[in-house]
Amino acid sequence: MPSLGLVTLVVRDYDEAIAFYCDAVGFELLEDTRIDDGKRWVVVAPQGARESAILLARAVTGEQADRVGDQTGGRVGWFLNTDAFDRDYARMRAAGVVFEEAPRSEPYGTVAVFRDLYGNRWDLIQLNGRAG
């Protein structure tokens, strides 16, 4: 059965992106392999996740650089599920992650929108029916 493996997130710099996603968001670095002079294969994922991950791809053209921070036209493009919203929200805020709003309750769960270091919008979300 097919599964979603990687999604690409275009970034300005590999190391600053690794620092943000691993140190502030709490992801783990799964792979960082040098390919040539400036290109690397960098994969990060939430702790313990193995089926889906993010490929951090450094922008190399002007067109790619123009997309950094606005890959989804200003919409929330990524959804970070949690089983302990309050814990992860507090940890991320303490690590400097900027949330656009206070947490809110929706029919599907608890959610708050945050921006990554480039301005891409994410939901931190705990779906109803999950412990936390």
C-alpha positions as CSV (number, residue, x, y, z in Angstrom):
1,M,0.0,0.0,0.0
2,P,1.4,3.5,-0.9
3,S,2.3,5.9,1.9
4,L,3.5,9.5,2.0
5,G,7.3,9.4,2.5
6,L,8.8,12.9,2.2
7,V,7.5,16.4,1.6
8,T,9.9,19.2,0.5
9,L,10.2,22.4,2.4
10,V,12.4,25.0,0.6
11,V,14.7,26.8,3.0
12,R,17.4,29.5,2.9
13,D,20.1,27.6,4.8
14,Y,20.4,24.0,5.9
15,D,21.9,24.6,9.3
16,E,19.5,27.3,10.4
17,A,16.5,25.2,9.3
18,I,17.9,22.1,11.2
19,A,18.4,24.3,14.3
20,F,14.8,25.6,14.1
21,Y,13.1,22.3,13.4
22,C,15.1,20.2,15.8
23,D,15.8,22.7,18.7
24,A,12.6,24.8,18.6
25,V,10.0,22.5,17.1
26,G,11.4,19.3,18.6
27,F,11.9,17.3,15.5
28,E,14.8,14.9,15.1
29,L,17.4,14.9,12.4
30,L,17.1,11.6,10.5
31,E,19.7,12.3,7.8
32,D,22.2,14.9,6.8
33,T,24.2,13.7,3.8
34,R,26.5,15.9,1.7
35,I,25.8,15.3,-2.0
36,D,28.2,17.8,-3.6
37,D,29.8,21.2,-3.0
38,G,26.7,22.9,-1.5
39,K,23.9,20.3,-1.7
40,R,22.8,18.1,1.1
41,W,20.1,15.5,1.7
42,V,18.6,16.7,5.0
43,V,15.6,14.9,6.5
44,V,13.8,15.9,9.7
45,A,10.7,14.4,11.4
46,P,8.8,14.6,14.6
47,Q,10.3,12.4,17.3
48,G,9.6,8.7,16.6
49,A,7.9,9.4,13.2
50,R,9.2,7.1,10.4
51,E,6.5,7.0,7.7
52,S,6.5,10.7,6.8
53,A,9.2,13.3,7.1
54,I,10.4,16.6,5.7
55,L,13.2,17.1,3.2
56,L,14.8,20.4,3.9
57,A,15.9,21.6,0.4
58,R,18.0,24.7,0.2
59,A,16.8,27.2,-2.5
60,V,19.3,27.4,-5.3
61,T,17.5,29.5,-7.9
62,G,15.9,33.0,-7.6
63,E,12.5,31.4,-8.2
64,Q,13.0,28.9,-5.4
65,A,14.3,31.7,-3.1
66,D,11.2,33.7,-3.8
67,R,9.1,30.7,-2.4
68,V,10.9,30.4,0.9
69,G,8.4,31.3,3.6
70,D,5.4,31.4,1.3
71,Q,5.1,27.9,-0.2
72,T,1.4,27.7,0.3
73,G,0.2,31.2,-0.6
74,G,-0.2,32.3,3.1
75,R,-2.4,29.3,4.1
76,V,-1.5,26.8,6.8
77,G,0.4,24.2,4.9
78,W,1.6,21.8,7.6
79,F,-0.2,20.2,10.5
80,L,1.8,19.0,13.5
81,N,-0.2,16.6,15.5
82,T,0.4,16.2,19.2
83,D,-1.0,14.0,21.9
84,A,-0.2,16.6,24.6
85,F,-1.1,20.1,23.3
86,D,-0.3,22.1,26.4
87,R,3.1,20.4,26.9
88,D,4.2,21.0,23.3
89,Y,2.7,24.5,23.0
90,A,4.6,25.6,26.2
91,R,7.9,23.9,25.1
92,M,7.8,25.4,21.6
93,R,7.0,28.9,23.0
94,A,9.8,28.7,25.5
95,A,12.1,27.7,22.6
96,G,11.1,30.9,20.7
97,V,8.5,29.6,18.3
98,V,6.1,32.4,17.4
99,F,2.4,31.6,17.6
100,E,0.0,33.8,15.8
101,E,-2.8,33.2,18.3
102,A,-3.7,31.7,21.6
103,P,-4.8,28.1,21.5
104,R,-8.4,27.6,20.5
105,S,-11.0,24.8,20.7
106,E,-12.5,23.7,17.5
107,P,-15.0,20.9,16.9
108,Y,-12.1,18.6,15.8
109,G,-9.7,19.5,18.6
110,T,-7.3,22.1,20.1
111,V,-5.2,24.1,17.7
112,A,-2.9,27.1,17.4
113,V,-1.2,28.5,14.3
114,F,2.6,29.1,14.4
115,R,5.1,30.3,11.9
116,D,8.4,28.7,11.1
117,L,11.6,30.7,10.9
118,Y,10.7,31.7,7.3
119,G,7.1,32.6,7.8
120,N,5.4,29.3,6.7
121,R,2.2,28.7,8.6
122,W,1.7,25.5,10.6
123,D,-1.0,24.2,12.9
124,L,-0.1,22.6,16.2
125,I,-3.1,20.4,16.7
126,Q,-4.4,17.9,19.2
127,L,-7.4,16.1,17.7
128,N,-10.3,15.2,19.9
129,G,-10.2,11.8,21.4
130,R,-6.5,11.8,22.0
131,A,-4.9,11.9,25.5
132,G,-3.1,15.1,26.5
